[in-house]
Amino acid sequence: MTRVYNFAAGPAVIPEDVLLQAREEMLDWRGAGMSVMEMSHRGKEFMSIAQQAEADLREILAIPDNYKVLFLQGGASTQFAMIPMNLAAGAKTDYINTGAWSKKAIAEAKLLTKVNVAASTEDSKFTRAPEQEELKLHAGSVYVHYTPNETIGGVEFSYVPETGKVPLIADMSSTILSRPIDVSRYGVIYAGAQKNIGPAGLTVVIIREDLLERAGDNLPAMLNYKTHVENESMYNTPPTYAWYIAGLVFQWLKRKGGLTAMAEINMRKAGKLYAAIDNSAFYHNSVERGSRSWMNVPFTLANADLDAAFLSEAKAAGLVELKGHRSVGGMRASIYNAMPEEGIDALIAFMADFEKHRG
């Protein structure tokens, strides 16, 4: 068996240790005589898995006691609607527009609330995050929503927006667990699992308890946060196997030294790759340096006619899923927690060799 270095933006690479443990437990989870895939979500075996996963996530992120943790379905895209449905009820909201995922969240919110776009960097082709002083927050807004890291454009906030007493909502799908965060600064944090948590099909939501009271009585049960809190994320059958894998990832993170250690690794990995790009006349990253993502690194070649050859030769070298998003073009290396530093070194070496022979 040959493992490649997988730079996909999502579904993305999963730690090899986690995959090996899942393989070991595939047919018989700890003497249960069955796979986690086969377990009743209400049985004692899976309940123990679910409870341990939540406990580990709370420990890793230092989640305060007045926050609920939910393991849901529907992806971050469903949260684009659930948040205004539960927290705004037709009121005014602030959104910060920094790229494709921000725009999708705004489009959904406009169906349900009165959206004020507090800042937008579309005029710069989404190559930077706005500064705090650029935010034009509405006095009557009931929450402020932003995307700390834009997966497609590779733009990342270097700060947490100040919103006063107004709850801050964050789509952390592509940056969660990459470094320590202060959960208490947020009203809601949500993240699709398929980048830094585990397999596609699971969405993690961390919500401050007092915000649960904002929801009206006319929401569909599956779209009401209260439903999921009251039923411990098991109102219907949850994505059990994805939840189990997420739990293994949380344990892997603890063994790695937690988020402080992971931040040091991620900063070093990103620094290496950006340095290779910046020190070359053949490769280019258009994102302003203060807004560059640790997780998603887009870059272009000096000659776009060589894109196909770059991707083909990279694949032959065991470096896959480097094609940039169709809306941006070029290349994109997504270097989440599970991407080993050796993978970055291999990519940099390949890029140097390709430039030498093709530049």
C-alpha positions as CSV (number, residue, x, y, z in Angstrom):
1,M,0.0,0.0,0.0
2,T,1.2,3.5,-0.9
3,R,-0.2,6.5,0.8
4,V,-0.1,9.8,-1.0
5,Y,0.1,13.3,0.4
6,N,-3.5,14.5,0.1
7,F,-3.9,18.3,-0.1
8,A,-7.7,18.3,-0.6
9,A,-9.7,21.1,0.8
10,G,-12.4,18.7,2.1
11,P,-13.1,15.9,2.5
12,A,-9.5,16.1,3.6
13,V,-6.7,14.1,5.1
14,I,-7.3,12.2,8.3
15,P,-4.4,11.4,10.7
16,E,-2.9,8.0,9.8
17,D,-2.9,6.9,13.4
18,V,-6.7,7.5,13.5
19,L,-7.2,5.5,10.3
20,L,-5.2,2.6,11.7
21,Q,-7.1,2.6,15.0
22,A,-10.4,2.6,13.1
23,R,-9.2,-0.3,10.9
24,E,-8.3,-2.2,14.0
25,E,-11.7,-1.6,15.6
26,M,-13.7,-2.0,12.4
27,L,-15.2,-5.5,13.0
28,D,-15.2,-5.5,16.7
29,W,-15.2,-2.3,18.8
30,R,-13.5,-3.1,22.1
31,G,-15.1,-6.5,22.5
32,A,-18.6,-5.4,21.5
33,G,-18.6,-8.0,18.7
34,M,-19.7,-5.4,16.1
35,S,-18.5,-2.3,14.2
36,V,-19.4,1.2,15.4
37,M,-21.3,1.5,12.1
38,E,-23.7,-1.2,13.3
39,M,-24.3,0.1,16.8
40,S,-27.5,1.6,18.0
41,H,-26.9,5.3,18.7
42,R,-28.8,4.8,22.0
43,G,-26.9,1.8,23.1
44,K,-24.4,2.0,25.9
45,E,-21.5,1.4,23.6
46,F,-22.1,4.3,21.3
47,M,-23.3,6.5,24.1
48,S,-19.9,6.1,25.7
49,I,-18.2,7.0,22.4
50,A,-20.4,10.1,22.1
51,Q,-19.8,11.3,25.7
52,Q,-16.1,10.8,25.5
53,A,-15.9,12.7,22.2
54,E,-17.7,15.7,23.7
55,A,-15.6,15.6,26.9
56,D,-12.4,15.5,24.8
57,L,-13.6,18.4,22.6
58,R,-14.5,20.5,25.6
59,E,-11.1,19.8,27.1
60,I,-9.2,20.6,23.9
61,L,-11.0,23.9,23.3
62,A,-11.5,24.8,27.0
63,I,-15.2,25.2,26.3
64,P,-17.0,27.0,29.2
65,D,-19.8,25.2,31.1
66,N,-22.4,27.7,29.8
67,Y,-21.9,26.4,26.2
68,K,-23.7,23.5,24.6
69,V,-21.9,21.2,22.1
70,L,-23.9,19.6,19.3
71,F,-22.9,17.0,16.8
72,L,-25.3,17.5,13.8
73,Q,-25.9,16.7,10.2
74,G,-26.4,19.0,7.2
75,G,-22.9,20.6,7.0
76,A,-22.0,24.2,7.6
77,S,-24.4,25.1,4.8
78,T,-27.4,24.2,6.9
79,Q,-26.0,26.4,9.6
80,F,-26.2,29.3,7.2
81,A,-30.0,29.0,7.6
82,M,-30.3,27.7,11.2
83,I,-28.4,30.6,12.7
84,P,-30.8,33.3,11.5
85,M,-33.8,31.1,12.0
86,N,-32.9,30.5,15.7
87,L,-31.2,33.8,16.6
88,A,-32.6,36.6,14.5
89,A,-36.3,36.0,13.8
90,G,-36.5,38.8,11.2
91,A,-34.3,41.2,13.0
92,K,-31.2,43.0,11.7
93,T,-27.9,41.2,11.4
94,D,-24.3,42.1,10.5
95,Y,-22.3,40.0,8.1
96,I,-18.6,40.4,7.1
97,N,-18.0,39.4,3.4
98,T,-14.5,37.9,2.8
99,G,-15.1,35.3,0.1
100,A,-17.2,32.5,-1.3
101,W,-18.4,31.0,2.0
102,S,-19.3,34.4,3.5
103,K,-21.3,35.2,0.4
104,K,-23.3,31.9,0.7
105,A,-24.0,32.6,4.4
106,I,-25.2,36.1,3.5
107,A,-27.4,34.9,0.7
108,E,-29.2,32.5,3.1
109,A,-29.5,35.1,5.9
110,K,-31.1,37.6,3.5
111,L,-34.0,35.2,3.1
112,L,-34.7,35.3,6.8
113,T,-33.2,38.6,8.3
114,K,-32.4,42.2,7.4
115,V,-28.7,41.8,6.5
116,N,-26.2,44.6,6.9
117,V,-22.9,43.8,5.1
118,A,-20.6,45.4,7.7
119,A,-17.5,45.1,5.5
120,S,-16.6,43.5,2.2
121,T,-13.3,42.9,0.5
122,E,-14.8,41.9,-2.8
123,D,-13.3,45.0,-4.5
124,S,-9.9,43.6,-3.8
125,K,-11.0,40.2,-5.2
126,F,-11.1,38.8,-1.7
127,T,-7.3,39.0,-1.2
128,R,-7.5,40.3,2.4
129,A,-9.5,40.4,5.6
130,P,-10.9,43.8,6.6
131,E,-9.4,45.6,9.6
132,Q,-11.4,46.2,12.7
133,E,-11.8,49.9,11.9
134,E,-13.4,49.0,8.6
135,L,-16.3,47.2,10.2
136,K,-19.5,49.2,10.0
137,L,-21.6,47.4,12.5
138,H,-25.3,48.2,12.8
139,A,-26.4,49.5,16.1
140,G,-29.5,47.3,16.1
141,S,-27.9,44.1,15.0
142,V,-28.7,41.0,17.0
143,Y,-25.5,39.2,15.9
144,V,-22.3,39.6,13.8
145,H,-21.3,36.7,11.5
146,Y,-17.9,36.1,9.9
147,T,-15.8,33.4,8.4
148,P,-12.4,33.4,10.1
149,N,-10.8,31.4,7.2
150,E,-12.0,31.3,3.6
151,T,-11.1,27.9,2.2
152,I,-11.3,28.9,-1.4
153,G,-9.5,32.2,-1.4
154,G,-7.0,31.3,1.4
155,V,-7.8,34.5,3.4
156,E,-7.7,34.4,7.2
157,F,-8.5,36.9,9.9
158,S,-5.5,37.6,12.1
159,Y,-7.8,38.9,14.9
160,V,-11.2,38.3,16.4
161,P,-13.6,41.1,15.6
162,E,-14.7,43.2,18.5
163,T,-18.5,43.3,18.6
164,G,-19.2,44.6,22.1
165,K,-22.2,42.8,23.7
166,V,-23.5,41.6,20.3
167,P,-22.9,37.9,19.9
168,L,-20.2,36.9,17.4
169,I,-21.0,33.9,15.1
170,A,-18.1,32.1,13.4
171,D,-18.0,29.6,10.6
172,M,-14.8,27.8,11.6
173,S,-15.1,24.9,9.2
174,S,-11.5,25.2,7.9
175,T,-9.7,26.6,10.9
176,I,-11.2,24.9,14.0
177,L,-8.7,23.0,16.1
178,S,-5.7,24.5,14.3
179,R,-4.8,26.7,17.2
180,P,-6.2,27.7,20.6
181,I,-9.2,30.0,20.7
182,D,-11.1,31.8,23.4
183,V,-14.6,30.2,23.0
184,S,-16.1,32.8,25.4
185,R,-15.6,35.5,22.8
186,Y,-18.2,33.8,20.6
187,G,-21.9,33.3,20.7
188,V,-21.8,30.4,18.2
189,I,-19.0,28.5,16.6
190,Y,-19.9,26.0,13.9
191,A,-17.8,23.8,11.6
192,G,-18.2,21.1,9.0
193,A,-16.1,18.2,10.1
194,Q,-14.5,17.3,6.8
195,K,-11.4,19.5,7.1
196,N,-9.9,19.4,10.6
197,I,-12.3,17.1,12.6
198,G,-13.1,14.0,10.6
199,P,-15.2,12.6,7.8
200,A,-17.9,14.5,5.9
201,G,-21.4,14.2,7.3
202,L,-20.8,15.6,10.7
203,T,-21.2,19.3,11.8
204,V,-20.0,20.5,15.2
205,V,-21.9,23.5,16.8
206,I,-20.9,25.2,20.0
207,I,-23.6,27.6,21.2
208,R,-23.9,29.8,24.3
209,E,-26.9,28.6,26.4
210,D,-28.7,32.0,26.6
211,L,-28.9,32.2,22.9
212,L,-31.1,29.1,22.8
213,E,-34.0,31.2,24.2
214,R,-34.1,33.4,21.1
215,A,-35.8,30.7,18.9
216,G,-39.5,31.0,18.3
217,D,-42.0,28.2,18.7
218,N,-42.7,27.9,15.0
219,L,-39.4,26.3,13.9
220,P,-39.2,22.8,12.4
221,A,-37.9,20.4,15.0
222,M,-34.8,19.5,13.0
223,L,-33.9,23.2,12.5
224,N,-34.3,24.2,16.2
225,Y,-31.1,24.1,18.3
226,K,-33.3,23.5,21.4
227,T,-34.4,20.2,19.9
228,H,-30.8,19.0,19.6
229,V,-29.8,20.2,23.0
230,E,-32.7,18.6,24.7
231,N,-32.0,15.3,22.9
232,E,-28.2,15.4,23.2
233,S,-27.8,15.5,19.4
234,M,-29.8,12.4,19.1
235,Y,-33.3,13.6,18.1
236,N,-32.9,11.5,15.0
237,T,-30.1,9.0,14.1
238,P,-26.9,11.0,14.1
239,P,-23.9,10.3,11.8
240,T,-22.5,7.8,14.3
241,Y,-19.4,6.7,12.4
242,A,-18.3,10.2,11.6
243,W,-18.9,11.1,15.3
244,Y,-16.7,8.1,16.3
245,I,-13.9,9.1,14.0
246,A,-14.1,12.7,15.3
247,G,-13.6,11.4,18.8
248,L,-10.5,9.5,17.7
249,V,-9.2,12.7,16.1
250,F,-9.8,14.6,19.4
251,Q,-7.7,11.9,21.2
252,W,-5.0,12.2,18.6
253,L,-4.8,15.9,19.2
254,K,-4.4,15.4,22.9
255,R,-1.6,13.0,22.3
256,K,0.1,15.5,20.0
257,G,0.1,18.1,22.8
258,G,-3.2,19.9,22.2
259,L,-3.8,23.1,20.3
260,T,-0.8,25.0,21.5
261,A,1.5,22.3,20.1
262,M,-0.6,22.1,16.9
263,A,-0.4,25.8,16.4
264,E,3.4,25.7,16.4
265,I,3.4,22.9,13.8
266,N,0.8,24.6,11.6
267,M,2.6,27.9,11.7
268,R,5.9,26.2,10.8
269,K,4.2,24.3,7.9
270,A,2.5,27.3,6.4
271,G,5.7,29.4,6.9
272,K,7.7,26.9,4.9
273,L,5.3,26.8,2.0
274,Y,4.7,30.6,1.8
275,A,8.5,31.1,1.9
276,A,9.0,28.7,-1.1
277,I,6.3,30.7,-3.0
278,D,7.6,34.1,-2.1
279,N,11.2,33.2,-2.9
280,S,10.3,32.1,-6.4
281,A,9.6,34.2,-9.5
282,F,7.7,31.2,-10.9
283,Y,5.0,30.9,-8.2
284,H,2.7,33.6,-6.7
285,N,0.2,34.0,-3.9
286,S,-2.0,37.0,-4.2
287,V,-3.3,37.2,-0.6
288,E,-1.9,40.1,1.5
289,R,0.6,38.7,3.9
290,G,-1.3,39.8,7.0
291,S,-4.3,37.8,5.8
292,R,-2.8,34.6,4.7
293,S,-4.4,31.4,5.8
294,W,-2.5,28.7,7.7
295,M,-4.8,26.0,6.4
296,N,-5.4,26.8,2.7
297,V,-2.6,28.1,0.5
298,P,-3.6,29.1,-3.1
299,F,-0.9,29.8,-5.6
300,T,-0.5,30.3,-9.4
301,L,2.2,29.4,-11.8
302,A,3.9,32.1,-14.0
303,N,2.6,30.3,-17.0
304,A,-1.0,28.9,-16.6
305,D,-0.4,26.7,-19.7
306,L,1.7,24.6,-17.4
307,D,-1.0,23.9,-14.8
308,A,-2.0,20.6,-16.3
309,A,1.6,19.4,-16.4
310,F,2.1,20.5,-12.8
311,L,-0.9,18.6,-11.6
312,S,0.0,15.5,-13.6
313,E,3.6,15.4,-12.4
314,A,2.7,16.2,-8.9
315,K,0.3,13.2,-8.8
316,A,3.0,11.0,-10.2
317,A,5.1,12.1,-7.3
318,G,2.4,11.2,-4.8
319,L,1.1,14.8,-4.3
320,V,-2.6,14.9,-5.0
321,E,-5.7,17.2,-4.9
322,L,-3.6,20.4,-5.6
323,K,-5.9,21.9,-8.3
324,G,-7.3,25.2,-7.2
325,H,-11.0,26.0,-6.9
326,R,-12.6,26.7,-10.3
327,S,-13.5,30.2,-9.2
328,V,-9.9,31.1,-8.5
329,G,-7.8,28.8,-10.7
330,G,-4.2,27.8,-10.2
331,M,-3.3,25.6,-7.3
332,R,-4.3,25.2,-3.7
333,A,-2.6,23.2,-1.0
334,S,-4.8,22.6,2.0
335,I,-2.5,21.8,4.9
336,Y,-4.8,20.9,7.8
337,N,-3.7,19.4,11.1
338,A,-3.4,15.9,9.7
339,M,-1.0,16.9,6.8
340,P,2.4,15.8,8.1
341,E,5.3,18.3,7.8
342,E,7.0,15.7,5.5
343,G,4.2,16.4,3.1
344,I,5.0,20.1,3.0
345,D,8.7,19.3,2.5
346,A,7.8,16.9,-0.4
347,L,5.6,19.6,-2.1
348,I,8.3,22.3,-1.7
349,A,10.9,19.9,-3.2
350,F,8.6,19.1,-6.1
351,M,7.8,22.7,-6.8
352,A,11.5,23.6,-6.9
353,D,12.2,20.7,-9.3
354,F,9.3,21.6,-11.5
355,E,10.4,25.2,-11.7
356,K,13.9,24.1,-12.6
357,H,12.8,22.0,-15.5
358,R,9.8,24.0,-16.7
359,G,10.4,27.6,-15.6
